[in-house]
Amino acid sequence: MRPADGRSVFESGNPATNAIELTKRRQTVSLTKQGAASGNLRVNLSWRMRTSDIGGYTKRGGLLRNPGSLFKPEIVQAQGPAVVKIDLDLACMYELKDGSKGVVQPLGNFLGDINSPPYVKLSGDDRFGGTSGETIYINLDHRDEFKRLLVFVYIYDGTPAFDRTHAVVTLYPSNGPRLEIGLDERAPQARSCAVLLIENVKGELVVRREVRYVYGFQAELDRLYGWGLQWGPGTKEKV
């Protein structure tokens, strides 16, 4: 939106939430025009898994008949194996203007660095969802060195059921309202989702909603976006 004299103005978020929701109808926001293309951009993934979202559940007996069940996780009855939890991971593929490429993710312990290339840092790996979730920091003071960043989410462990996780990726810029992208579309059996792209377009940092689901993992997202990385098996450290 621009006033009559042609100057750009900030886009305001929802008055009740101070957030801009990126949807199919509204897919892009310019961090540069928001005055938010500097400092650390915080990207947060939060989700929750409720047993009622997986086709209901049953309890075997009661606590009086089964006192030991008090200390066991509730078993969810669904098609296929019983589900107790789901583990979503937040990650980011990066491509810098000098041609260097890579990934920041929990798998393989590729945690990145905030003060030196790639200027992207993963902080925390929440394996049970919750309000804190997982967070990636992007140092936008080095915005001129970025070519593009792909923020994505994959299901490391558990049943592929993105629409039942109530997952939300939220961007907290240094200025202006936060940006929210919900991962609530039905995508049966999908194990990964490209959530958003941050691109440097002629010096302007633009966030674009993607929300593209794939049935594979990082290598399939790589092919989809033409990143050109070599992928191999990896594991996360046990906690």
PyRosetta script that sets phi, psi and omega in degrees:
from pyrosetta import init, pose_from_sequence

init()
pose = pose_from_sequence("MRPADGRSVFESGNPATNAIELTKRRQTVSLTKQGAASGNLRVNLSWRMRTSDIGGYTKRGGLLRNPGSLFKPEIVQAQGPAVVKIDLDLACMYELKDGSKGVVQPLGNFLGDINSPPYVKLSGDDRFGGTSGETIYINLDHRDEFKRLLVFVYIYDGTPAFDRTHAVVTLYPSNGPRLEIGLDERAPQARSCAVLLIENVKGELVVRREVRYVYGFQAELDRLYGWGLQWGPGTKEKV")
pose.set_psi(1, 137.7)
pose.set_omega(1, 178.9)
pose.set_phi(2, -131.0)
pose.set_psi(2, 141.9)
pose.set_omega(2, 175.0)
pose.set_phi(3, -72.7)
pose.set_psi(3, 178.3)
pose.set_omega(3, -174.5)
pose.set_phi(4, -62.0)
pose.set_psi(4, -28.9)
pose.set_omega(4, -177.4)
pose.set_phi(5, -84.3)
pose.set_psi(5, 1.4)
pose.set_omega(5, 174.2)
pose.set_phi(6, 91.3)
pose.set_psi(6, -5.3)
pose.set_omega(6, 180.0)
pose.set_phi(7, -74.0)
pose.set_psi(7, 143.1)
pose.set_omega(7, 178.1)
pose.set_phi(8, -75.6)
pose.set_psi(8, 150.9)
pose.set_omega(8, 177.7)
pose.set_phi(9, -128.8)
pose.set_psi(9, 161.6)
pose.set_omega(9, 178.4)
pose.set_phi(10, -68.7)
pose.set_psi(10, 145.0)
pose.set_omega(10, 169.9)
pose.set_phi(11, -85.7)
pose.set_psi(11, 130.0)
pose.set_omega(11, -178.9)
pose.set_phi(12, -91.5)
pose.set_psi(12, 149.1)
pose.set_omega(12, 178.1)
pose.set_phi(13, -83.7)
pose.set_psi(13, 179.6)
pose.set_omega(13, 174.8)
pose.set_phi(14, -57.3)
pose.set_psi(14, 126.8)
pose.set_omega(14, -177.0)
pose.set_phi(15, -56.2)
pose.set_psi(15, -31.8)
pose.set_omega(15, -176.9)
pose.set_phi(16, -78.4)
pose.set_psi(16, -30.0)
pose.set_omega(16, -173.7)
pose.set_phi(17, -119.0)
pose.set_psi(17, -9.6)
pose.set_omega(17, -174.0)
pose.set_phi(18, 52.5)
pose.set_psi(18, 43.7)
pose.set_omega(18, -178.4)
pose.set_phi(19, -136.9)
pose.set_psi(19, 147.4)
pose.set_omega(19, 171.4)
pose.set_phi(20, -106.1)
pose.set_psi(20, 121.1)
pose.set_omega(20, 178.7)
pose.set_phi(21, -92.8)
pose.set_psi(21, 122.0)
pose.set_omega(21, 176.5)
pose.set_phi(22, -86.4)
pose.set_psi(22, 124.2)
pose.set_omega(22, -175.4)
pose.set_phi(23, -130.4)
pose.set_psi(23, -176.4)
pose.set_omega(23, 177.1)
pose.set_phi(24, -62.6)
pose.set_psi(24, -32.1)
pose.set_omega(24, 179.9)
pose.set_phi(25, -81.5)
pose.set_psi(25, -31.2)
pose.set_omega(25, 179.7)
pose.set_phi(26, -126.3)
pose.set_psi(26, 96.4)
pose.set_omega(26, -168.0)
pose.set_phi(27, -101.5)
pose.set_psi(27, -19.6)
pose.set_omega(27, -172.9)
pose.set_phi(28, -129.3)
pose.set_psi(28, 151.5)
pose.set_omega(28, 172.3)
pose.set_phi(29, -142.9)
pose.set_psi(29, 136.7)
pose.set_omega(29, 177.2)
pose.set_phi(30, -92.3)
pose.set_psi(30, 115.3)
pose.set_omega(30, 176.1)
pose.set_phi(31, -66.4)
pose.set_psi(31, -32.7)
pose.set_omega(31, 179.8)
pose.set_phi(32, -63.6)
pose.set_psi(32, -47.2)
pose.set_omega(32, -179.9)
pose.set_phi(33, -68.9)
pose.set_psi(33, -23.7)
pose.set_omega(33, 176.2)
pose.set_phi(34, -78.9)
pose.set_psi(34, -7.7)
pose.set_omega(34, -174.2)
pose.set_phi(35, 70.9)
pose.set_psi(35, 27.1)
pose.set_omega(35, -174.0)
pose.set_phi(36, -121.1)
pose.set_psi(36, 25.2)
pose.set_omega(36, -176.9)
pose.set_phi(37, -97.0)
pose.set_psi(37, 37.9)
pose.set_omega(37, 177.1)
pose.set_phi(38, -149.1)
pose.set_psi(38, 169.9)
pose.set_omega(38, -178.3)
pose.set_phi(39, 73.8)
pose.set_psi(39, -167.9)
pose.set_omega(39, -179.4)
pose.set_phi(40, -92.9)
pose.set_psi(40, 121.4)
pose.set_omega(40, 173.5)
pose.set_phi(41, -87.5)
pose.set_psi(41, 121.6)
pose.set_omega(41, 179.7)
pose.set_phi(42, -96.5)
pose.set_psi(42, 125.7)
pose.set_omega(42, 178.8)
pose.set_phi(43, -115.1)
pose.set_psi(43, 117.6)
pose.set_omega(43, -174.2)
pose.set_phi(44, -117.8)
pose.set_psi(44, 136.9)
pose.set_omega(44, 172.5)
pose.set_phi(45, -111.4)
pose.set_psi(45, 125.6)
pose.set_omega(45, 174.5)
pose.set_phi(46, -130.6)
pose.set_psi(46, 148.5)
pose.set_omega(46, 177.7)
pose.set_phi(47, -157.2)
pose.set_psi(47, 166.0)
pose.set_omega(47, 175.0)
pose.set_phi(48, -145.8)
pose.set_psi(48, 145.0)
pose.set_omega(48, -179.1)
pose.set_phi(49, -118.4)
pose.set_psi(49, 114.7)
pose.set_omega(49, -179.0)
pose.set_phi(50, -106.6)
pose.set_psi(50, 137.9)
pose.set_omega(50, -178.9)
pose.set_phi(51, -62.1)
pose.set_psi(51, -29.9)
pose.set_omega(51, -178.5)
pose.set_phi(52, -68.5)
pose.set_psi(52, -14.9)
pose.set_omega(52, -179.7)
pose.set_phi(53, -87.8)
pose.set_psi(53, -0.6)
pose.set_omega(53, -176.0)
pose.set_phi(54, -117.9)
pose.set_psi(54, 43.7)
pose.set_omega(54, 173.8)
pose.set_phi(55, 78.1)
pose.set_psi(55, 19.3)
pose.set_omega(55, 177.0)
pose.set_phi(56, 88.9)
pose.set_psi(56, 169.7)
pose.set_omega(56, 179.8)
pose.set_phi(57, -147.7)
pose.set_psi(57, 163.2)
pose.set_omega(57, 178.4)
pose.set_phi(58, -130.5)
pose.set_psi(58, 147.4)
pose.set_omega(58, 176.0)
pose.set_phi(59, -104.3)
pose.set_psi(59, 134.1)
pose.set_omega(59, 179.3)
pose.set_phi(60, -86.9)
pose.set_psi(60, 99.2)
pose.set_omega(60, -179.1)
pose.set_phi(61, 75.1)
pose.set_psi(61, -167.9)
pose.set_omega(61, 179.4)
pose.set_phi(62, -120.2)
pose.set_psi(62, -179.3)
pose.set_omega(62, -178.6)
pose.set_phi(63, -66.2)
pose.set_psi(63, -31.5)
pose.set_omega(63, -179.7)
pose.set_phi(64, -67.7)
pose.set_psi(64, -38.6)
pose.set_omega(64, 179.4)
pose.set_phi(65, -81.8)
pose.set_psi(65, -24.4)
pose.set_omega(65, -173.8)
pose.set_phi(66, -135.1)
pose.set_psi(66, 65.3)
pose.set_omega(66, -174.8)
pose.set_phi(67, -60.3)
pose.set_psi(67, -27.3)
pose.set_omega(67, -179.3)
pose.set_phi(68, -67.2)
pose.set_psi(68, -20.3)
pose.set_omega(68, -177.7)
pose.set_phi(69, -68.8)
pose.set_psi(69, -16.1)
pose.set_omega(69, 179.1)
pose.set_phi(70, -60.4)
pose.set_psi(70, -28.5)
pose.set_omega(70, -174.9)
pose.set_phi(71, -104.1)
pose.set_psi(71, 10.5)
pose.set_omega(71, -179.6)
pose.set_phi(72, -113.7)
pose.set_psi(72, 147.7)
pose.set_omega(72, 176.2)
pose.set_phi(73, -65.2)
pose.set_psi(73, 146.0)
pose.set_omega(73, -179.1)
pose.set_phi(74, -68.0)
pose.set_psi(74, 131.8)
pose.set_omega(74, -179.7)
pose.set_phi(75, -86.9)
pose.set_psi(75, 130.0)
pose.set_omega(75, 179.9)
pose.set_phi(76, -95.0)
pose.set_psi(76, 130.3)
pose.set_omega(76, 178.6)
pose.set_phi(77, -91.5)
pose.set_psi(77, 116.9)
pose.set_omega(77, 179.5)
pose.set_phi(78, -148.1)
pose.set_psi(78, 173.2)
pose.set_omega(78, 176.5)
pose.set_phi(79, -65.1)
pose.set_psi(79, 136.5)
pose.set_omega(79, -178.6)
pose.set_phi(80, 84.1)
pose.set_psi(80, -159.0)
pose.set_omega(80, -177.2)
pose.set_phi(81, -63.4)
pose.set_psi(81, 151.7)
pose.set_omega(81, 176.6)
pose.set_phi(82, -64.4)
pose.set_psi(82, 143.3)
pose.set_omega(82, -176.8)
pose.set_phi(83, -113.5)
pose.set_psi(83, 129.7)
pose.set_omega(83, 176.2)
pose.set_phi(84, -106.4)
pose.set_psi(84, -41.3)
pose.set_omega(84, -177.8)
pose.set_phi(85, -152.9)
pose.set_psi(85, 173.7)
pose.set_omega(85, 175.5)
pose.set_phi(86, -136.3)
pose.set_psi(86, 143.0)
pose.set_omega(86, -176.6)
pose.set_phi(87, -117.5)
pose.set_psi(87, 107.2)
pose.set_omega(87, 176.1)
pose.set_phi(88, -96.7)
pose.set_psi(88, 141.9)
pose.set_omega(88, 175.8)
pose.set_phi(89, -118.6)
pose.set_psi(89, 139.2)
pose.set_omega(89, 174.7)
pose.set_phi(90, -98.0)
pose.set_psi(90, 135.9)
pose.set_omega(90, -177.0)
pose.set_phi(91, -148.5)
pose.set_psi(91, 170.3)
pose.set_omega(91, -177.8)
pose.set_phi(92, -150.2)
pose.set_psi(92, 121.5)
pose.set_omega(92, 168.6)
pose.set_phi(93, -86.3)
pose.set_psi(93, 140.5)
pose.set_omega(93, -179.5)
pose.set_phi(94, -128.3)
pose.set_psi(94, 150.2)
pose.set_omega(94, 171.6)
pose.set_phi(95, -138.2)
pose.set_psi(95, 119.7)
pose.set_omega(95, -179.9)
pose.set_phi(96, -95.5)
pose.set_psi(96, 163.8)
pose.set_omega(96, -176.9)
pose.set_phi(97, -67.9)
pose.set_psi(97, -20.0)
pose.set_omega(97, 177.6)
pose.set_phi(98, -81.5)
pose.set_psi(98, 2.7)
pose.set_omega(98, 177.5)
pose.set_phi(99, 96.4)
pose.set_psi(99, -10.7)
pose.set_omega(99, -179.8)
pose.set_phi(100, -71.6)
pose.set_psi(100, 141.1)
pose.set_omega(100, -178.4)
pose.set_phi(101, -135.9)
pose.set_psi(101, 157.3)
pose.set_omega(101, 177.4)
pose.set_phi(102, 177.5)
pose.set_psi(102, -165.6)
pose.set_omega(102, -178.6)
pose.set_phi(103, -140.7)
pose.set_psi(103, 146.0)
pose.set_omega(103, 171.4)
pose.set_phi(104, -115.1)
pose.set_psi(104, 119.4)
pose.set_omega(104, -175.2)
pose.set_phi(105, -162.9)
pose.set_psi(105, 158.6)
pose.set_omega(105, 176.5)
pose.set_phi(106, -65.8)
pose.set_psi(106, -37.6)
pose.set_omega(106, -178.0)
pose.set_phi(107, -63.5)
pose.set_psi(107, 123.1)
pose.set_omega(107, -177.5)
pose.set_phi(108, 82.1)
pose.set_psi(108, 0.2)
pose.set_omega(108, 178.1)
pose.set_phi(109, 62.4)
pose.set_psi(109, 35.8)
pose.set_omega(109, 175.3)
pose.set_phi(110, -86.9)
pose.set_psi(110, 86.1)
pose.set_omega(110, -170.3)
pose.set_phi(111, -93.6)
pose.set_psi(111, -10.7)
pose.set_omega(111, 176.2)
pose.set_phi(112, 76.8)
pose.set_psi(112, -169.0)
pose.set_omega(112, -179.1)
pose.set_phi(113, -152.1)
pose.set_psi(113, 138.8)
pose.set_omega(113, -175.7)
pose.set_phi(114, -90.5)
pose.set_psi(114, -25.4)
pose.set_omega(114, -174.7)
pose.set_phi(115, -105.4)
pose.set_psi(115, -6.6)
pose.set_omega(115, 175.2)
pose.set_phi(116, -139.8)
pose.set_psi(116, 166.1)
pose.set_omega(116, -176.3)
pose.set_phi(117, -50.1)
pose.set_psi(117, 134.6)
pose.set_omega(117, 14.3)
pose.set_phi(118, -92.5)
pose.set_psi(118, 8.3)
pose.set_omega(118, -178.1)
pose.set_phi(119, 63.4)
pose.set_psi(119, 29.5)
pose.set_omega(119, 177.7)
pose.set_phi(120, -134.1)
pose.set_psi(120, 130.8)
pose.set_omega(120, -174.3)
pose.set_phi(121, -136.3)
pose.set_psi(121, 129.4)
pose.set_omega(121, 174.9)
pose.set_phi(122, -89.2)
pose.set_psi(122, 132.6)
pose.set_omega(122, 179.8)
pose.set_phi(123, -125.9)
pose.set_psi(123, 105.8)
pose.set_omega(123, 175.4)
pose.set_phi(124, 88.9)
pose.set_psi(124, 145.8)
pose.set_omega(124, 176.1)
pose.set_phi(125, -133.5)
pose.set_psi(125, 99.6)
pose.set_omega(125, -178.0)
pose.set_phi(126, -89.3)
pose.set_psi(126, 110.6)
pose.set_omega(126, -175.5)
pose.set_phi(127, -89.8)
pose.set_psi(127, 1.3)
pose.set_omega(127, -176.5)
pose.set_phi(128, -128.4)
pose.set_psi(128, 14.2)
pose.set_omega(128, 179.8)
pose.set_phi(129, 75.0)
pose.set_psi(129, -140.8)
pose.set_omega(129, 179.4)
pose.set_phi(130, 95.4)
pose.set_psi(130, -178.4)
pose.set_omega(130, -172.6)
pose.set_phi(131, -77.6)
pose.set_psi(131, -26.9)
pose.set_omega(131, -177.6)
pose.set_phi(132, -81.0)
pose.set_psi(132, -42.1)
pose.set_omega(132, 176.4)
pose.set_phi(133, 63.8)
pose.set_psi(133, -150.1)
pose.set_omega(133, 179.5)
pose.set_phi(134, -117.7)
pose.set_psi(134, 150.7)
pose.set_omega(134, -174.8)
pose.set_phi(135, -135.4)
pose.set_psi(135, 137.2)
pose.set_omega(135, 171.0)
pose.set_phi(136, -117.2)
pose.set_psi(136, 135.0)
pose.set_omega(136, 176.2)
pose.set_phi(137, -107.0)
pose.set_psi(137, 136.3)
pose.set_omega(137, 178.9)
pose.set_phi(138, -122.0)
pose.set_psi(138, 122.3)
pose.set_omega(138, -177.3)
pose.set_phi(139, -83.8)
pose.set_psi(139, 96.7)
pose.set_omega(139, -176.5)
pose.set_phi(140, -78.0)
pose.set_psi(140, -2.8)
pose.set_omega(140, 172.0)
pose.set_phi(141, -67.0)
pose.set_psi(141, -16.7)
pose.set_omega(141, 176.3)
pose.set_phi(142, -107.5)
pose.set_psi(142, 30.4)
pose.set_omega(142, -176.1)
pose.set_phi(143, -58.1)
pose.set_psi(143, -31.3)
pose.set_omega(143, -178.3)
pose.set_phi(144, -69.5)
pose.set_psi(144, -15.4)
pose.set_omega(144, 179.4)
pose.set_phi(145, -90.7)
pose.set_psi(145, -12.2)
pose.set_omega(145, 179.4)
pose.set_phi(146, -83.9)
pose.set_psi(146, 140.7)
pose.set_omega(146, 168.1)
pose.set_phi(147, -102.7)
pose.set_psi(147, -51.6)
pose.set_omega(147, 176.4)
pose.set_phi(148, -159.8)
pose.set_psi(148, 151.1)
pose.set_omega(148, 177.7)
pose.set_phi(149, -132.0)
pose.set_psi(149, 131.1)
pose.set_omega(149, 177.0)
pose.set_phi(150, -113.1)
pose.set_psi(150, 111.3)
pose.set_omega(150, 176.0)
pose.set_phi(151, -89.5)
pose.set_psi(151, 126.9)
pose.set_omega(151, -178.1)
pose.set_phi(152, -139.4)
pose.set_psi(152, 163.9)
pose.set_omega(152, -179.4)
pose.set_phi(153, -129.1)
pose.set_psi(153, 138.7)
pose.set_omega(153, 175.7)
pose.set_phi(154, -135.5)
pose.set_psi(154, 154.2)
pose.set_omega(154, 178.8)
pose.set_phi(155, -89.5)
pose.set_psi(155, 103.8)
pose.set_omega(155, -178.5)
pose.set_phi(156, -72.7)
pose.set_psi(156, -38.6)
pose.set_omega(156, -177.0)
pose.set_phi(157, -149.7)
pose.set_psi(157, 143.5)
pose.set_omega(157, 178.1)
pose.set_phi(158, 110.4)
pose.set_psi(158, -177.9)
pose.set_omega(158, -177.3)
pose.set_phi(159, -73.8)
pose.set_psi(159, 133.0)
pose.set_omega(159, 175.5)
pose.set_phi(160, -68.7)
pose.set_psi(160, 101.8)
pose.set_omega(160, -176.6)
pose.set_phi(161, -154.8)
pose.set_psi(161, 69.8)
pose.set_omega(161, -177.8)
pose.set_phi(162, -57.8)
pose.set_psi(162, -39.3)
pose.set_omega(162, -174.4)
pose.set_phi(163, -68.8)
pose.set_psi(163, -12.5)
pose.set_omega(163, 179.8)
pose.set_phi(164, -101.1)
pose.set_psi(164, -0.5)
pose.set_omega(164, -178.5)
pose.set_phi(165, -92.1)
pose.set_psi(165, -13.2)
pose.set_omega(165, -177.1)
pose.set_phi(166, 53.8)
pose.set_psi(166, 39.5)
pose.set_omega(166, -176.3)
pose.set_phi(167, -76.1)
pose.set_psi(167, 141.9)
pose.set_omega(167, 177.2)
pose.set_phi(168, -136.6)
pose.set_psi(168, 131.3)
pose.set_omega(168, 171.8)
pose.set_phi(169, -103.8)
pose.set_psi(169, 124.8)
pose.set_omega(169, -176.4)
pose.set_phi(170, -121.4)
pose.set_psi(170, 131.8)
pose.set_omega(170, 175.9)
pose.set_phi(171, -103.8)
pose.set_psi(171, 128.7)
pose.set_omega(171, 178.4)
pose.set_phi(172, -112.7)
pose.set_psi(172, 94.8)
pose.set_omega(172, 178.9)
pose.set_phi(173, -72.1)
pose.set_psi(173, 169.3)
pose.set_omega(173, 178.1)
pose.set_phi(174, -72.8)
pose.set_psi(174, -15.9)
pose.set_omega(174, -178.7)
pose.set_phi(175, -147.9)
pose.set_psi(175, 144.9)
pose.set_omega(175, 176.7)
pose.set_phi(176, 85.1)
pose.set_psi(176, -177.8)
pose.set_omega(176, -176.2)
pose.set_phi(177, -70.9)
pose.set_psi(177, 156.6)
pose.set_omega(177, 175.5)
pose.set_phi(178, -75.3)
pose.set_psi(178, 161.5)
pose.set_omega(178, 179.5)
pose.set_phi(179, -114.8)
pose.set_psi(179, 133.8)
pose.set_omega(179, -177.2)
pose.set_phi(180, -123.0)
pose.set_psi(180, 138.2)
pose.set_omega(180, 175.9)
pose.set_phi(181, -132.4)
pose.set_psi(181, 117.2)
pose.set_omega(181, 179.0)
pose.set_phi(182, -89.4)
pose.set_psi(182, 141.2)
pose.set_omega(182, 178.2)
pose.set_phi(183, -108.0)
pose.set_psi(183, 65.1)
pose.set_omega(183, -171.9)
pose.set_phi(184, -113.7)
pose.set_psi(184, 11.8)
pose.set_omega(184, 178.5)
pose.set_phi(185, -80.1)
pose.set_psi(185, 148.3)
pose.set_omega(185, 178.4)
pose.set_phi(186, -74.6)
pose.set_psi(186, 124.1)
pose.set_omega(186, 178.3)
pose.set_phi(187, -144.4)
pose.set_psi(187, 73.6)
pose.set_omega(187, -175.6)
pose.set_phi(188, -54.1)
pose.set_psi(188, 130.9)
pose.set_omega(188, 176.5)
pose.set_phi(189, 73.6)
pose.set_psi(189, -2.3)
pose.set_omega(189, 177.3)
pose.set_phi(190, -67.6)
pose.set_psi(190, 137.4)
pose.set_omega(190, -178.2)
pose.set_phi(191, -112.4)
pose.set_psi(191, -10.1)
pose.set_omega(191, 179.7)
pose.set_phi(192, -142.1)
pose.set_psi(192, 155.5)
pose.set_omega(192, 179.0)
pose.set_phi(193, -144.4)
pose.set_psi(193, 122.4)
pose.set_omega(193, 170.4)
pose.set_phi(194, -77.1)
pose.set_psi(194, 113.7)
pose.set_omega(194, -171.5)
pose.set_phi(195, -88.6)
pose.set_psi(195, -49.9)
pose.set_omega(195, -175.6)
pose.set_phi(196, -156.6)
pose.set_psi(196, 155.8)
pose.set_omega(196, 173.3)
pose.set_phi(197, -115.2)
pose.set_psi(197, 136.9)
pose.set_omega(197, 168.6)
pose.set_phi(198, -112.9)
pose.set_psi(198, 116.9)
pose.set_omega(198, -175.8)
pose.set_phi(199, -120.7)
pose.set_psi(199, 144.3)
pose.set_omega(199, 174.0)
pose.set_phi(200, -93.6)
pose.set_psi(200, 101.7)
pose.set_omega(200, -176.6)
pose.set_phi(201, -106.6)
pose.set_psi(201, 98.7)
pose.set_omega(201, -179.9)
pose.set_phi(202, 53.3)
pose.set_psi(202, 44.8)
pose.set_omega(202, 177.4)
pose.set_phi(203, 86.1)
pose.set_psi(203, -2.0)
pose.set_omega(203, 179.3)
pose.set_phi(204, -107.5)
pose.set_psi(204, 127.2)
pose.set_omega(204, 178.1)
pose.set_phi(205, -86.6)
pose.set_psi(205, 118.4)
pose.set_omega(205, -176.8)
pose.set_phi(206, -120.1)
pose.set_psi(206, 130.0)
pose.set_omega(206, 174.2)
pose.set_phi(207, -96.1)
pose.set_psi(207, 127.6)
pose.set_omega(207, 178.7)
pose.set_phi(208, -125.9)
pose.set_psi(208, 127.5)
pose.set_omega(208, 175.5)
pose.set_phi(209, -66.9)
pose.set_psi(209, 133.7)
pose.set_omega(209, 177.7)
pose.set_phi(210, -113.4)
pose.set_psi(210, -63.7)
pose.set_omega(210, -178.5)
pose.set_phi(211, 47.1)
pose.set_psi(211, 63.1)
pose.set_omega(211, 177.8)
pose.set_phi(212, -115.0)
pose.set_psi(212, 118.3)
pose.set_omega(212, -176.3)
pose.set_phi(213, -92.5)
pose.set_psi(213, 143.0)
pose.set_omega(213, 174.9)
pose.set_phi(214, -132.8)
pose.set_psi(214, 160.2)
pose.set_omega(214, -176.3)
pose.set_phi(215, -89.6)
pose.set_psi(215, -12.1)
pose.set_omega(215, 177.9)
pose.set_phi(216, -102.5)
pose.set_psi(216, -152.0)
pose.set_omega(216, -176.5)
pose.set_phi(217, -119.7)
pose.set_psi(217, -141.5)
pose.set_omega(217, -172.0)
pose.set_phi(218, -59.4)
pose.set_psi(218, -40.5)
pose.set_omega(218, -177.3)
pose.set_phi(219, -60.9)
pose.set_psi(219, -35.8)
pose.set_omega(219, 179.8)
pose.set_phi(220, -71.5)
pose.set_psi(220, -38.8)
pose.set_omega(220, 175.0)
pose.set_phi(221, -64.8)
pose.set_psi(221, -38.6)
pose.set_omega(221, 177.5)
pose.set_phi(222, -57.9)
pose.set_psi(222, -47.6)
pose.set_omega(222, 179.6)
pose.set_phi(223, -64.0)
pose.set_psi(223, -38.3)
pose.set_omega(223, -178.2)
pose.set_phi(224, -62.3)
pose.set_psi(224, -36.5)
pose.set_omega(224, -176.3)
pose.set_phi(225, -107.4)
pose.set_psi(225, 3.2)
pose.set_omega(225, 176.2)
pose.set_phi(226, 64.8)
pose.set_psi(226, 43.8)
pose.set_omega(226, -177.3)
pose.set_phi(227, -78.5)
pose.set_psi(227, -39.6)
pose.set_omega(227, 175.5)
pose.set_phi(228, 82.6)
pose.set_psi(228, 27.4)
pose.set_omega(228, 176.6)
pose.set_phi(229, -90.1)
pose.set_psi(229, 159.0)
pose.set_omega(229, 175.7)
pose.set_phi(230, -99.6)
pose.set_psi(230, 127.9)
pose.set_omega(230, -174.6)
pose.set_phi(231, -114.4)
pose.set_psi(231, 144.5)
pose.set_omega(231, 175.9)
pose.set_phi(232, -141.5)
pose.set_psi(232, 173.8)
pose.set_omega(232, -179.5)
pose.set_phi(233, -66.9)
pose.set_psi(233, 151.1)
pose.set_omega(233, 178.8)
pose.set_phi(234, -154.7)
pose.set_psi(234, 165.7)
pose.set_omega(234, 179.1)
pose.set_phi(235, -136.2)
pose.set_psi(235, 164.7)
pose.set_omega(235, 175.1)
pose.set_phi(236, -102.0)
pose.set_psi(236, 153.2)
pose.set_omega(236, 175.9)
pose.set_phi(237, -66.0)
pose.set_psi(237, 142.5)
pose.set_omega(237, 179.6)
pose.set_phi(238, -75.3)
pose.set_psi(238, 149.2)
pose.set_omega(238, 176.4)
pose.set_phi(239, -120.8)
pose.dump_pdb("model.pdb")
